[in-house]
Amino acid sequence: MLGLAIREVFAPFTGHPFDFELWLRLGYYVSRGTDPYTVTSPIAGLSMPGAGDMTWIGYPPTWAFFQAGLYHIFTVTGSSNRFVYYFLLKQPMIIADVICAFLLLWIVNSYRGKTSAIRAFGFWLLCPFTVIISSMWGMFDQIILIILLTSVLLSRETRRSALLSSLGFILKVIPLIYIPVLAFSQSSAKKVVQYLIIAVGVSVILCLAPYLAFNSWNVRSLIGVGADVAQKRGTSLNYWILLFLYNVFGNSFSPSVSALVKILSYAWIPAVLYATYFCSKAVRAKSADTSQQQRYLFLSVQFITLIFFLTKTVVNEQYAIYFIGFGLIDYYVTPTKTRRRLFHLIWIVALAFLIANNTLLVRFFEPLSTYYQNLSLNLTTGLAGTLRYDAMAISAVLFSIFCLFYLGSLYSEIRSATFKEERRAIGLSGTD
């Protein structure tokens, strides 16, 4: 399989100089009982060349335990070669990529048949964006996407879907934005409450459980990470990059503007909740037909993804993985020429931003030697640096515009479905 072969070739020798370096440190330190929310030093013989002290993860502690397990497997192999360790760390992401492809194959085949399903399968495995995120960057959003896709497929099985949603949340915070729409898609108020209690309750319990076993760990660090993620500002795939670049070039805001920006950094929360309310009406209106309800649930999670993209002050490149996954279902299951064009435009400009932000992908080769670290630094200064920032700004603004148009098309379709059901309900009521 070509897509798998490409990923495995890049797996041992590439990695994000912060995120992937952090994964390998988590494996080493957490296996020794160290709190994952502490500053760590480079590990002799394992860390990337030129790595220094680093801060901690922005996720619940579950991912840290996962890395500790992989480090234990590495020690069992008896190898001391750091590239073997890197290869091992990449396998969950690469395997998740392949599972995502098969899930998309199954979903699209159930709606549109074998030909469309194979095309979706092939696109996912060969798309340069998905290859870079899993195999070169070493990011694990594909694992979360598997959980989300399965949660939608099992949405009528309240407990199983809710448990899966909680598993997604304890790995990464972003699944939180999908839990409400999955909960409100349930057939009764009792099941809605049950879904929320299971999804949220299990998440909280599992996130806090390690602090009962490790007395030296400080739970306030975990809470601080959650608060920081909610209002984080910085490099962003959307139009908020302009604010970041304004500061990069030595400008500063007045206290009143800074206060406004801080308030706006929480705008994604009410925006996602309103999007959930809007989508839930269409999903519940299709409750009589399992296949149609599931289809509109997939459209709804894509709608919420785009709302998140357009309101969050920091949208990391890897978040586009969710758009591509849900978008491939929309691309083949609900084929519209407008959204098909926008689908390609969005992932392409996201790829352009990823390449520019990561210094023409040079920084992903830093595991090999400090040469690539120095080259990456050179590409952030002078004319090259200016062109890099220009490319980031242009691609981020285009990403936002294309997402807005895609959102508008989804809005029309979801609103139309809700309106038709409301009219039908009124008509049936009038015949009584």
Stockholm file with secondary structure:
# STOCKHOLM 1.0

chainA/1-432         MLGLAIREVFAPFTGHPFDFELWLRLGYYVSRGTDPYTVTSPIAGLSMPGAGDMTWIGYPPTWAFFQAGLYHIFTVTGSSNRFVYYFLLKQPMIIADVICAFLLLWIVNSYRGKTSAIRAFGFWLLCPFTVIISSMWGMFDQIILIILLTSVLLSRETRRSALLSSLGFILKVIPLIYIPVLAFSQSSAKKVVQYLIIAVGVSVILCLAPYLAFNSWNVRSLIGVGADVAQKRGTSLNYWILLFLYNVFGNSFSPSVSALVKILSYAWIPAVLYATYFCSKAVRAKSADTSQQQRYLFLSVQFITLIFFLTKTVVNEQYAIYFIGFGLIDYYVTPTKTRRRLFHLIWIVALAFLIANNTLLVRFFEPLSTYYQNLSLNLTTGLAGTLRYDAMAISAVLFSIFCLFYLGSLYSEIRSATFKEERRAIGLSGTD
#=GR chainA/1-432 SS CHHHHHHHHHTTTCCCTTHHHHHHHHHHHHTTTCCTTSCBCCCTTTSCTTCCCBCCCSSCTHHHHHHHHHHHHHHHHTCCCHHHHHHHHHHHHHHHHHHHHHHHHHHHHHHHCHHHHHHHHHHHHHCHHHHIIIIIICCCHHHHHHHHHHHHHTTTSHHHHHHHHHHHHHHCSGGGGTHHHHHHTSSSHHHHHHHHHHHHHHHHHHHHTHHHHCTTSCHHHHHHHHHHHHTCCSSCSSTTHHHHHHHHTTCCCCHHHHHHHHHHTTTHHHHHHHHHHHHHHHHHHTTTCHHHHHHHHHHHHHHHHHHHHHHCSCCCGGGHHHHHHHHHHHHHHSCCHHHHHHHHHHHHHHHHHHHHHTGGGGGGGTTTCHHHHHHHHHTTSHHHHHHHHHHHHHHHHHHHHHHHHHHHHHHHHHHHHHHHHHHHHHHHHHTC
#=GC SS_cons         CHHHHHHHHHTTTCCCTTHHHHHHHHHHHHTTTCCTTSCBCCCTTTSCTTCCCBCCCSSCTHHHHHHHHHHHHHHHHTCCCHHHHHHHHHHHHHHHHHHHHHHHHHHHHHHHCHHHHHHHHHHHHHCHHHHIIIIIICCCHHHHHHHHHHHHHTTTSHHHHHHHHHHHHHHCSGGGGTHHHHHHTSSSHHHHHHHHHHHHHHHHHHHHTHHHHCTTSCHHHHHHHHHHHHTCCSSCSSTTHHHHHHHHTTCCCCHHHHHHHHHHTTTHHHHHHHHHHHHHHHHHHTTTCHHHHHHHHHHHHHHHHHHHHHHCSCCCGGGHHHHHHHHHHHHHHSCCHHHHHHHHHHHHHHHHHHHHHTGGGGGGGTTTCHHHHHHHHHTTSHHHHHHHHHHHHHHHHHHHHHHHHHHHHHHHHHHHHHHHHHHHHHHHHHTC
//
